[in-house]
Amino acid sequence: MILVPFVLKIPGSTPDLGDNAADAKINRLISEGIGALVEAAISLGHYDHARSGLVVRSNSEQKYIDSIYEQAERAVRTERQVAVGSSLDEPSRLETESRAVTQAMMGGVVPALYGYHAPFVYAKGFVFALALVRQVLVQIRKEPTTNAVGVSALSVLDSSLPGLKGVRDSMAHADERALGTSNRGTISPKPITSGSLRAPTGGILMFSNLISNSLGYTDANGDYAEVPITATAHLSAVTCLQQTIDKVKWRGRPHVVPPVPKSSA
């Protein structure tokens, strides 16, 4: 596993807010936030690896793929009684390619399309995980006993990652964004005058852009929103959750997360 390290210091074993029900709620929310940070760290580690591991064919692998295609073509010609040297019709060609791709993948060949999409898988996982941390802070803000704590932490996170909510929402409603719509109706993309993209007159719908380690979408308001897929962005979420934890009263034994590995002996 590719590791992106982080540590949280928990001042006790359970919150001590003077209300058992509130203690349980906040404890569950913080646990969800911790789990989301772990998932974000895992996604980030794999993202960095996927970005550096583009699919490059060796000569031996290409020869293996070519031989699989030749075998598939021979089989199709035999089954459909197509003479060697004559052209395959479109259905026969598609069947040949389908068999060759399937057999190559079963033999461990990674299609270039998979290699292209792998960074998107991990980038989107990273954003969804950080967005869950944000939602945890939203819920903590709603609780009467921790309202001020949640307001403060959420403000800091939104300042650090202003595009997080917009990107997460556009990812979750990618079908609508592809059509240029949101639950508010038709989206009118606004001008983009900063960052890695330029659309000074607006009108351009941006969809699932991964540029310079930032994942970007046109959001529901028509603005272009981005989230950096970086250790700095992860640290921002870690810091906000740690500040939240520090401002909650706790009881019980302090500990760190992840816990220190211990011998089973």
C-alpha positions in Angstrom: 0.0 0.0 0.0 1.2 3.5 -0.9 1.1 5.6 2.3 0.4 9.3 2.9 1.1 9.7 6.6 -1.0 11.8 9.0 -1.7 11.6 12.7 -4.5 12.9 14.9 -4.2 13.4 18.7 -7.4 12.5 20.5 -7.5 14.0 24.0 -9.7 11.2 25.4 -11.7 8.1 24.6 -15.1 9.8 24.3 -16.5 13.3 24.2 -17.6 14.7 27.5 -20.3 17.3 26.6 -22.6 16.7 29.6 -25.2 14.8 27.5 -24.8 11.1 26.7 -26.8 11.4 23.5 -24.7 14.4 22.3 -21.5 12.6 23.3 -22.4 9.6 21.2 -23.4 11.7 18.1 -20.1 13.7 18.2 -18.1 10.6 18.7 -19.7 8.9 15.7 -19.2 12.0 13.6 -15.5 12.4 14.5 -15.0 8.7 13.8 -16.5 9.2 10.3 -14.2 12.1 9.8 -11.2 10.1 10.8 -12.2 7.3 8.4 -12.7 9.8 5.6 -9.2 11.2 6.2 -7.7 7.7 6.0 -9.6 7.0 2.7 -8.4 10.4 1.3 -4.8 9.5 2.2 -5.1 6.1 0.5 -6.7 7.7 -2.6 -3.9 10.4 -2.7 -1.1 7.8 -2.5 -2.6 5.7 -5.4 -3.3 8.9 -7.4 0.4 9.9 -7.2 1.4 6.4 -8.3 -1.1 6.3 -11.1 0.0 9.7 -12.5 3.6 8.5 -12.7 2.7 5.1 -14.1 1.4 5.7 -17.6 1.0 2.5 -19.7 4.0 2.0 -21.9 4.2 -1.2 -24.0 7.4 -3.2 -24.1 8.3 -4.9 -27.4 7.6 -8.3 -25.8 4.2 -7.2 -24.5 3.2 -5.8 -27.9 4.3 -9.0 -29.6 2.1 -10.9 -27.1 -0.9 -8.7 -27.9 -0.3 -9.1 -31.7 -0.2 -12.9 -31.3 -3.5 -12.8 -29.4 -5.1 -10.8 -32.1 -3.9 -13.2 -34.8 -5.3 -16.1 -32.9 -8.6 -14.4 -32.5 -8.7 -13.5 -36.2 -7.9 -17.1 -37.2 -10.7 -18.4 -35.0 -13.3 -15.9 -36.4 -12.3 -16.7 -40.0 -12.7 -20.4 -39.3 -16.1 -20.0 -37.6 -17.4 -17.7 -40.3 -15.7 -19.3 -43.2 -13.8 -16.2 -44.3 -10.8 -17.0 -46.5 -7.4 -16.0 -45.4 -6.3 -12.9 -47.4 -9.9 -11.6 -47.8 -11.1 -8.6 -45.7 -13.2 -9.2 -42.7 -16.6 -7.6 -42.7 -17.4 -5.2 -39.9 -19.2 -7.7 -37.6 -16.3 -10.1 -38.0 -13.7 -7.4 -37.3 -15.6 -6.3 -34.2 -15.8 -9.9 -33.0 -12.1 -10.3 -33.5 -11.2 -7.2 -31.6 -13.6 -8.0 -28.8 -12.0 -11.5 -28.3 -8.5 -10.1 -28.6 -9.1 -7.4 -26.0 -10.8 -9.8 -23.6 -8.0 -12.4 -23.9 -5.3 -9.8 -23.6 -6.8 -8.4 -20.4 -7.2 -11.9 -19.0 -3.5 -12.3 -19.6 -2.7 -9.2 -17.6 -2.4 -6.6 -20.3 -3.6 -3.2 -19.0 -5.5 -1.2 -21.7 -4.2 2.3 -22.2 -7.7 3.5 -21.5 -7.5 2.0 -18.0 -4.2 3.8 -17.5 -5.7 7.1 -18.5 -8.7 6.8 -16.2 -6.8 5.5 -13.1 -5.8 8.9 -11.9 -9.4 10.1 -12.2 -10.6 7.2 -10.0 -8.2 8.1 -7.2 -8.7 11.9 -7.6 -12.5 11.5 -7.4 -12.1 9.2 -4.4 -9.9 11.9 -2.7 -12.5 14.6 -3.3 -15.4 12.5 -2.1 -13.4 11.6 1.1 -12.5 15.3 1.8 -16.1 16.3 1.1 -17.2 13.8 3.8 -14.9 15.5 6.3 -16.7 18.7 5.3 -20.1 17.2 5.9 -19.0 15.9 9.3 -18.1 19.5 10.2 -21.5 20.7 8.9 -23.2 18.2 11.2 -21.1 19.1 14.1 -22.1 22.8 13.5 -25.8 21.8 13.7 -25.4 20.2 17.2 -26.2 22.8 19.9 -23.3 21.6 22.1 -20.7 22.0 19.3 -22.1 24.7 17.1 -19.3 27.2 17.6 -16.7 24.5 17.1 -18.3 23.4 13.8 -18.7 27.0 12.5 -15.1 27.8 13.1 -13.7 24.6 11.5 -16.0 24.7 8.5 -15.1 28.3 7.9 -11.4 27.4 7.8 -11.9 24.4 5.5 -14.0 26.3 3.1 -11.4 29.0 3.0 -8.6 26.5 2.4 -10.6 24.4 -0.2 -13.2 26.8 -1.7 -14.0 24.5 -4.6 -14.6 21.4 -2.5 -18.4 21.5 -2.3 -18.9 22.6 -5.9 -16.6 19.8 -7.3 -18.1 17.2 -5.0 -21.7 18.1 -6.0 -20.8 18.2 -9.7 -19.2 14.7 -9.4 -22.2 13.4 -7.6 -24.5 14.8 -10.4 -22.1 14.2 -13.3 -25.0 13.2 -15.6 -26.7 16.6 -15.1 -23.4 18.5 -15.5 -22.8 16.7 -18.8 -26.1 18.2 -20.0 -25.2 21.6 -18.6 -27.9 21.5 -15.9 -28.3 21.4 -12.2 -31.3 21.3 -9.8 -31.6 25.0 -10.4 -32.0 24.6 -14.1 -29.7 25.3 -17.1 -26.1 26.3 -16.1 -24.6 29.4 -17.7 -20.8 28.9 -17.4 -19.1 32.1 -16.2 -15.8 33.5 -17.4 -12.6 31.7 -16.2 -9.8 34.1 -15.7 -7.5 32.4 -13.2 -5.8 29.1 -12.7 -4.7 26.7 -15.4 -7.6 27.4 -17.7 -8.8 30.5 -19.6 -12.3 31.2 -20.9 -12.5 35.0 -20.6 -15.9 35.2 -22.2 -17.5 32.2 -20.4 -19.9 29.9 -22.0 -17.7 26.8 -21.8 -18.8 23.9 -19.7 -15.8 22.3 -17.9 -16.3 18.6 -17.0 -13.9 16.3 -15.1 -10.7 18.2 -15.9 -7.6 16.9 -14.3 -4.9 19.6 -14.9 -1.8 20.3 -12.8 -3.0 18.0 -10.1 -6.3 19.8 -9.7 -9.7 18.2 -10.4 -12.2 20.8 -11.8 -15.8 21.1 -12.9 -18.2 23.8 -13.7 -20.4 23.9 -10.6 -24.1 24.5 -10.2 -23.6 28.3 -10.1 -21.6 28.3 -13.4 -18.3 29.0 -11.7 -15.3 26.8 -12.4 -14.4 25.0 -9.2 -11.2 23.1 -8.5 -9.8 20.9 -5.7 -6.0 20.3 -5.5 -5.2 16.5 -5.4 -2.3 17.2 -3.1 -0.8 16.5 0.3 -1.4 20.1 1.2 -5.2 19.8 0.6 -5.2 16.7 2.7 -3.3 18.4 5.5 -5.9 21.2 5.4 -8.7 18.7 6.2 -6.5 17.0 8.8 -5.9 20.4 10.5 -9.5 21.3 10.6 -10.6 18.0 12.1 -7.8 18.2 14.7 -8.8 21.7 15.6 -12.4 20.5 16.1 -11.2 17.6 18.2 -9.1 19.9 20.4 -12.1 22.2 21.1 -14.3 19.4 22.3 -14.2 18.4 25.9 -13.1 14.7 26.3 -12.8 12.1 29.1 -10.8 9.0 29.2 -7.3 8.1 28.0 -5.7 10.2 25.3 -4.5 8.4 22.2 -3.3 8.9 18.6 -4.9 7.8 15.3 -3.7 5.8 13.6 -2.7 3.8 16.7 0.9 2.7 17.3 1.4 -0.9 16.0 2.0 -3.1 19.0 3.5 -6.6 19.3 1.0 -9.4 19.7 3.4 -11.1 22.1 
